[in-house]
Each structure stands twice: as C-alpha cells, then as structure tokens.
Amino acid sequence: MVKATIKGLILAVLGAACPGLAADEPMNPERAKYHYQMFCQGCHTPDGAGANAIPPLKDFMGYFLRSQRGREFMVRVPGSALSTLDDAELAEVLNWSIDNFAGVSLPSAGYIPYTSQEVAVLRTQPLQEIENHRASVLAEIASLGAQGAES
C-alpha cells in the first residue's frame, strides 16, 4: 500500500513537472479492439455480454465509473491488473471498451478516460476477493442512485 502510494506520488510529481509525460497518446481504436479480441473477449465475448458466470460489460460497465472504487475495480480485477498489456495498452483497451460497451450505463456527464499513469498505480493492487468486492462496489453505486447497478 505504501509502495503504491509512493509510486502514485512520484507519477503525480513527474506529471506536474513534465506535462508531456502526463498525456497519453490518442487512442488507436483498431489496436484497442485487437487487444480486446486477444485478451478480453474470450471471457467477456465479442459483444461484451459475458460468457457463463462472467459479468457483462455491455450496458453495465459504465456504472463502475460512478464511484472511485468502481473506477479502480475495473483496473484491479485480475484480468486487467495481471494482463501482459502494458499500462498504456490497458488504459486504451479500457477506454475503448467503455466507448463500445457501456451504453446506457455510462454516466450522463460522460467519463474521464483512464491514463497509463492511473493504470500503473492501480494495477499494483490486484483484487483477491473479486465477487465480494464487486458486490460491495455495486451496492455503493446503487446507493448513489444508479438505476440498474444492482446486478
């Protein structure tokens, strides 16, 4: 925890001191889609509906953007945190997935795209108890008034 906090502070200082380092390159939709196909769709399916017991992304993942814990959840799940994608690639595929699958669950104000710096810090803390953590995050989001986030 302390290590992740220190890493986050260092990244924040570097980003403030060197604005060019803080900005990710623009999303490449073709590359992001390829990474989704190679690393995500085996479980989440090509249309984001989710296979078997895998939760859907389609019309649902946007709910997680309504709280900081939800936002962190999407990076900290093992499939994200432990993937072989680098931080920029993971940020890109998360943003592409949100743009393509969040649908009606996306907050009306939109969302702040993930950055490689944010992903670098969050993925150092992969979740262990995924189902319990997910349920807790969704209960928090539902308490904020997000209709449909209870699943």
TAKA-V320030 format. One record per residue. RES is the residue in three letters. SS is DSSP state (h for helix, s for strand, l for the rest). OMEGA is omega in radians with two decimals (none if undefined). D_FIRST is the distance of its C-alpha to the first C-alpha in Angstrom with 1 decimal. Layout:
[[RES & SS & OMEGA & D_FIRST] [RES & SS & OMEGA & D_FIRST]]
//
This chain:
[[MET & l & 3.12 & 0.0] [VAL & h & -3.14 & 3.8] [LYS & h & 3.13 & 5.4] [ALA & h & 3.12 & 5.1] [THR & h & 3.12 & 6.2] [ILE & h & 3.12 & 8.6] [LYS & h & 3.12 & 9.8] [GLY & h & 3.11 & 10.5] [LEU & h & 3.12 & 12.3] [ILE & h & 3.13 & 14.3] [LEU & h & 3.12 & 15.3] [ALA & h & 3.13 & 16.4] [VAL & h & 3.11 & 18.4] [LEU & h & 3.14 & 19.9] [GLY & h & 3.13 & 20.8] [ALA & h & -3.10 & 22.5] [ALA & h & -3.08 & 24.2] [CYS & l & -3.05 & 25.4] [PRO & h & 3.12 & 26.1] [GLY & h & 3.13 & 27.4] [LEU & h & -3.05 & 24.0] [ALA & h & -3.05 & 22.5] [ALA & l & 3.02 & 25.2] [ASP & l & 3.07 & 25.1] [GLU & l & 3.14 & 28.6] [PRO & l & -3.13 & 30.5] [MET & l & 3.02 & 30.0] [ASN & l & -3.04 & 32.4] [PRO & h & -3.14 & 33.3] [GLU & h & 3.13 & 35.1] [ARG & h & -3.14 & 32.2] [ALA & h & 3.12 & 29.8] [LYS & h & 3.10 & 32.3] [TYR & h & 3.13 & 32.7] [HIS & h & 3.06 & 29.0] [TYR & h & -3.12 & 29.1] [GLN & h & -3.08 & 32.2] [MET & h & -2.97 & 30.8] [PHE & h & -3.01 & 27.2] [CYS & l & -2.96 & 27.3] [GLN & h & 3.07 & 30.9] [GLY & h & 3.11 & 31.3] [CYS & h & -3.05 & 29.4] [HIS & h & 3.11 & 29.6] [THR & l & -3.09 & 33.2] [PRO & l & -3.12 & 35.0] [ASP & l & 3.10 & 35.4] [GLY & l & -3.09 & 31.9] [ALA & l & -3.13 & 33.5] [GLY & l & -3.14 & 31.3] [ALA & l & 3.07 & 33.0] [ASN & l & -3.07 & 33.5] [ALA & l & -3.14 & 30.4] [ILE & l & -3.13 & 28.3] [PRO & l & 3.14 & 27.7] [PRO & l & 2.94 & 29.6] [LEU & l & -3.05 & 28.4] [LYS & l & 3.13 & 31.9] [ASP & l & -3.13 & 32.5] [PHE & l & -2.99 & 29.2] [MET & h & 3.11 & 26.1] [GLY & h & 3.10 & 26.7] [TYR & h & -3.12 & 25.9] [PHE & h & -3.14 & 22.2] [LEU & h & -3.11 & 22.6] [ARG & h & 3.06 & 23.6] [SER & l & 3.12 & 20.2] [GLN & h & 3.12 & 16.8] [ARG & h & 3.10 & 15.4] [GLY & h & 3.11 & 18.3] [ARG & h & 3.13 & 17.8] [GLU & h & -3.12 & 14.2] [PHE & h & -3.06 & 15.8] [MET & h & 3.08 & 18.2] [VAL & h & -3.01 & 15.8] [ARG & h & 3.07 & 13.5] [VAL & l & -3.04 & 16.6] [PRO & h & 3.14 & 17.2] [GLY & h & 3.07 & 20.4] [SER & h & -3.02 & 18.6] [ALA & h & -3.05 & 15.2] [LEU & l & -3.13 & 17.1] [SER & l & 3.12 & 20.3] [THR & l & 3.06 & 22.1] [LEU & l & 3.06 & 22.4] [ASP & l & -3.03 & 20.9] [ASP & h & -3.14 & 18.8] [ALA & h & 3.13 & 22.0] [GLU & h & 3.12 & 23.9] [LEU & h & 3.08 & 21.3] [ALA & h & -3.12 & 21.3] [GLU & h & -3.11 & 25.1] [VAL & h & 3.05 & 25.6] [LEU & h & 3.14 & 23.5] [ASN & h & 3.10 & 25.6] [TRP & h & -3.14 & 28.7] [SER & h & 3.10 & 28.0] [ILE & h & -3.13 & 27.6] [ASP & h & -3.05 & 30.8] [ASN & h & -3.04 & 32.7] [PHE & h & -3.02 & 31.5] [ALA & l & 3.08 & 30.2] [GLY & h & -3.06 & 33.7] [VAL & h & -3.12 & 34.5] [SER & h & -3.13 & 30.9] [LEU & l & 3.09 & 29.9] [PRO & l & -3.08 & 29.5] [SER & l & 3.12 & 32.9] [ALA & l & -3.09 & 31.3] [GLY & l & -3.12 & 29.9] [TYR & l & 3.04 & 26.3] [ILE & l & -3.13 & 24.3] [PRO & l & 3.04 & 23.9] [TYR & l & 3.03 & 20.7] [THR & l & 3.10 & 20.2] [SER & h & 3.13 & 19.0] [GLN & h & 3.11 & 16.5] [GLU & h & 3.14 & 15.0] [VAL & h & -3.12 & 15.1] [ALA & h & -3.13 & 13.6] [VAL & h & -3.03 & 10.3] [LEU & h & -3.05 & 10.4] [ARG & l & 3.07 & 11.8] [THR & l & -3.11 & 9.0] [GLN & l & -3.12 & 7.9] [PRO & l & -3.14 & 11.4] [LEU & l & 3.08 & 12.8] [GLN & l & -3.11 & 14.5] [GLU & l & -2.98 & 16.8] [ILE & h & -3.06 & 18.2] [GLU & h & 3.13 & 21.3] [ASN & h & -3.14 & 20.1] [HIS & h & 3.13 & 17.3] [ARG & h & 3.13 & 20.0] [ALA & h & 3.12 & 22.4] [SER & h & 3.13 & 20.2] [VAL & h & -3.13 & 19.6] [LEU & h & 3.07 & 23.3] [ALA & h & 3.10 & 24.4] [GLU & h & -3.12 & 22.5] [ILE & h & 3.09 & 24.1] [ALA & h & 3.13 & 27.5] [SER & h & 3.09 & 27.3] [LEU & l & 3.07 & 27.2] [GLY & l & 3.13 & 30.5] [ALA & l & 3.11 & 29.9] [GLN & l & 3.11 & 32.9] [GLY & l & -3.09 & 32.4] [ALA & l & -3.05 & 28.6] [GLU & l & -3.03 & 29.2] [SER & l & none & 29.5]]
//
